[in-house]
Amino acid sequence: MKIEDTGIEIDFAGQQKKKSPLIASGPCSAETEEQVMETAEELKQIGVQLFRAGIWKPRTMPGGFEGMGEAGLKWLQKVKEKTGMQVATEVANATHVNLALKYGIDAIWIGARTSANPFAVQEIADSLRGRNIAVMVKNPLNPDAALWQGAIQRFLDAGIKNISAIHRGFSSYGFSQYRNPPHWQVVVELKQRLPHIPLLCDPSHMGGRRDLIETLSQKALDLNYDGLFIEAHVDPDNALSDKKQQVTPEELLEILNNLVIREETGPNAASKNDLDDFRKKIDMIDDELVSILKERMKVSEEIGNYKKKNGLTILQQSRWEKILEKLQGRSESTGLSSGFLEEIFKSIHQESINHQEKVMRLD
């Protein structure tokens, strides 16, 4: 994907026409006027359309760098005047909103911590009634499509027409190769609920490492996302926040040039017919899977009756451990990842337990 070929034509009066992916980029935090202007000028040269920078930085622990506040808004105002790029920053309350509007900020985003708080979201939405500004809502920390939808809906109810969602991944406990695992299925659910809301991917926060940005960005484009929200800094190794997940403008250009934009539909009727044939096969296999699962649950109910008559517990831990052991061998022989198989069988096991519990409760 060549950077000069990208861009969503954005009308901040509320209309948005997709041509190719929007590229929003800039530093995690606005640190100094020189850092902001140098980064912006380099990003402008490679064709970035929307310059983003954090002015207020919510930190997990006190004592860290929490942003430059109003002084940073003056720098964003200067970026807009000098480069012609539109500018965006994160807000977390009505005071932030009023200051952003005062300095002519074109777009604001709602962070993951804030989008999880309906009271905070409503306060921001109320402060934007009658205002002409673009709003981007990041997913909440936990993988809850309804909570994300609710945050977006509050802005829609406030009359905000130019609104989009940013997928930055979800918090998790324990080891993961990602800082915030994607849980792509949550986004699929959100798109089903709000099909007309543009969707951007934030691979910087999702991966937490600059070497993961390209892979995650390609995955997002393959899933038909409308844009990318990538952190770039002229000197990322010395950044005051999130240094490991930021790239230089030069590195960003290389990443973007390596990306491939694919079409949602084929160029001709013949290719569409081929795709339809493949989908019919998928539909038939899915029908078979559902039928097999239905039969499996019937057997689970028979097992439930046996356990009830003989005074046995529903959960048989040793049996479940043997099933998990088998999955390792099946993973190697089928080419399916062990993680995928484990998630599938956990769901099947839980549904079996649910069916057996119903049997236990029957007189």
N, C-alpha and C positions, 0 to 999 in steps of 0.2 A: 504494500500500500504506500503510494507516494504521498508525502505530506501535502504537496501542493494540490492534490486532487481531493482532499478531504473537506468536510464541513457540513454542518446542518445550518441551513439558512434560517437564522433566528430573528423573528420579529418580536421584540419585547412588549408589543401591544397584546401578544397572546397567541400568535400563529407561528407554527413551526413546520417547515417543509423539509423532509429528509432528502438529501442528495447523496451523502456518504457520511461516515461517522464523525461526530463532533469530537474535537480534541481539546480538552481543557487541561491546562498544565500550569505549574508554578510551584513555588516552595511550600513545604509544610507550614512554615512560619515566616512572616515578614520580620526580618531581624534588624536590618539597617536600610536606609534609603538607597545606599550604593548597591547592596546585595539585591534588593528588589528591582531596581532599574536595570542593572546588568543582566539579571535573569530574564526580565521581560523583553529587553531588546534582542537577546539571543533567541528567545522563543518566537518573537515576532518574525525574525529572519527565516525561521524554518516553517512558518505558516500556521502556528497555533492561533486559534480564534478566540479562546476565552482564557484569560489569565486568572489563576486562583492563588490565594495566599491566606493563611490563617492569621487573624489579628488578635483574637482571644483564643487561648489554647487551654482547654480543660485538661488538667493533669490528674492522674490517679493519686499521686502523692504530693503533698504541699512542698514548696521550696524549690520546685523546678521552674523552668522558663514558662511563663503563662501568657506570653504574647505582649505586643507593644501597645495594644489598645488604640485609642483615637489617633495617635501619631502615625500608626501604620495605615490608617484610612487615607491620610493625606498623601502617602506614597502611592497608594492604589489610584487615587485621583490623578496623580501625576503620570502614572503608567497609561491611563486612559487618554490623557491629553497628548502625551508624547508619541505613543505607538498606534493609537486608534483601536487597540484591542478593547473588548469589553472585559470587565473585571468582576470577580466574585469573592466572597468571603463567608465564613461560618458565623452564624448568630445563635445565641442560646436564650435570649430574653428580649423583652420589648425595648429596653434601653439600647441594646446592640442594634436592633432594627432601626430605631430612630436615628442613630448615628450613621449607620450605613446609608440610609436615605439622604441624610444631610450632605454626605460626600459623593453622592451620585453613583453609588455602587449599582451595577446592572443586574446582578444575580446574587442570591444568598443561598447557602445550603444549611440544612438542619442536621447536626451531627448525630451519631448513633446513640450517645447517652441521652440527648435531648429528645429524639424521636420516640424513645421508650417511655417518656413522661407526658401523658395526655394534658396535664395542667400547663406544663411549659409550652407545649405545642399550641394549645388553645390561646395562650397569652400572645404568642407570636402571630398566630393567624388573625386574632382580633386587631393587633397593631398594624396589620397590612391591609385591612379592609379599605377598598377604594384606591389602593396603590397600584402603580404599574411597575412591577418588578418580577423577575423570574425566580421561582423557588424550586430548589432541588432537595429532596428528602432522602437522607441515608437510611439504610435499614437499621432497626433497633439492634442492640447487642445480642439478644437472644433470637433464635430462628423462629419467629412468629409472624406469619404472613398477615394475620388479622390485625396485629398491632401496627405493622408497617402501613397497611391499608388505612387503618384508622387515622394515622398521622396525616397521610396524604388527603384523606377525605375532609379533614378539618380545614385545610387550605382551599379545597374546592368549594366547600360550603361558605368560605369567606369571600368567594368571588375571584380567587386567583385562577387565571386561565392558563398561564404559561408555567406549568408544573411538571417536574420529572422526578424519577426515582434513581438513587445511586446505590448500587450493590457493592458493599465494601467487605462482605464476609461477616461471620458471626463468632462471638466469643466461645471458647471451649475450655474444658478442664483437661489437663493431661497433654501428652505429646501429640503434635501435629506438624507436618512439614510447613504448614501455613500459620501465619500470625493469627489470622481469622479465617477459619475454614469456609469455603464458599457456600456449601449446601445449596447447590444450584436448583434443587427441586423446590425450594422456598420461593425462588424467583419465578419459576414456572407457575406456581400457585398464584403469586401476585399478578402475573400477566393475565391469568384467567379471570381474576377478580376485576382488574383495571386494564383492559386490553389497549386502551388508547393513550396510556401514560408512557412517554418516552423513557427508556432505561439506559443508564450509563453504568459502566463498570469501573471500580476503583481498585486496580490490581496492586497498587502501592500498599494500602492498608491490608488488603486480602493476603498478600504473600508475606509482607514484612521484610522482604529482601529484594534488592534490585535485580538479581538474577532470575527471579520468578515472573517479572513483569511481562516479558514478551509472551511466555507460554499462557499466562492467565488472560492476557489481552486477546490472543488468538482464539482462545476458548470462548471468550465473550462475543467476539465477532462471529464465530461459527454458530453461536446461539442467537444471532440476529439482534444483538444489542445496538443501541443508537449512538453510542459514543464511549469515550474513554476519559477517565479522570485521573491523571498521572502526576505524581509529584516530581518536580525538577528544580534543581538548585545549582548555581554556578560552582559551588564548592561543597558538595554533599557530605564529604567525610568530616567536615568541620561545622555542620549544621547544628543548631541549638536544639532541634527536636527531630526524631525519627530519621537519623542520618543513614541508617542501613537500607531504607526503602526508597531513597531519592536517587535520581540519576541526573547527569549533566544534560543540558540541552542537546549537545552533540550525541550523547548516548540515546536520548529520546528519539532523535531523528533516525538513528540506525535501527532502533526497535520498530518504529513505524514503517520504515522502508522494507522491513522483513515480513510485515503482516500481510495476509491475503484476505481480500474482501470477496466473499462468495455471494451469489445471488440466491434469493429465497426460492425462486422458481426458475426452471430451465428456459433457454432462449427460444425453444420451438416446441411444437405440439408433440413431436416424437419423443423428446426427452421427458416431457410431462407424462406421457403414456407409460414410459419405462418406470418412472417414479411411482406412478399410481399402481403398477403391477407389484412393485416391491412392497408398497404399503398394504395391499390386499393380502400378501403373504404374511406380513406382520400381524394384521388383524385376525387372520385364521389361527396363527400360533397363539395369539393372546387369548382367543376363545378357548383353545385347548388348555392353556394354562389355568384359566378360571374353572373349567370343568374338572381338571385334575385336583385343584385346590378344594373344590366342593366335595369331591370324593374323599379326599384326605380328612376333611373335617367330619364327615360321617363316621370314618373309622375312629377318629378322636372321641366322638360321642360314645361309641361302643366301648372304648377303653375307659371312658368316664363312668359308664354303667358298671363295668367290672370293678373299678376301684371303689365305687360306692358300696357295692354288695360285699366287698371283702375288707372294707375299712381301711383302704389305702389312701395316702396323701396324693393330691393332684400332681404336685411337683416331684419328679423323680430325678434328683440332681445327677446321679451317675449316668442315667440314660441320656440326659442332655449333654453331658461332657463327652460321651461317645459320639454323639451327632456332630459336635464341634470338631472332634478329632478327625472324623471322616471328611469334613469339609476341606482340610488341608490337601488331602490326596486328590479330591475332586477338582480343586483349584488348578493343580498341576496338569491334570489330564484334560480339562475342558478349556483351559486358557482364560477362565474367568477369575478375577482377582479374589483373594481370600476375604478381603474386606467386604466386597459386594455380596458374596455368598453368605457371609456371617450376618450381614444386615437383613438379607432376605429371610434366612432361617430363624433369626430372632423374631421377626414379625410373624412368621408362620407358627412358631412355638407359642408366642403370646396368644395368637388367635385360637390355637388348640386349647390352651389353658382356659380361655374365655368360654369356649364351648363346654368343656368339662365342668366348669363352675356352674353353668346353667343346669347341667345334668344333676349335679350334687344338690342343688336347691329344690329340685322337683320332688314332690312327695311320692 
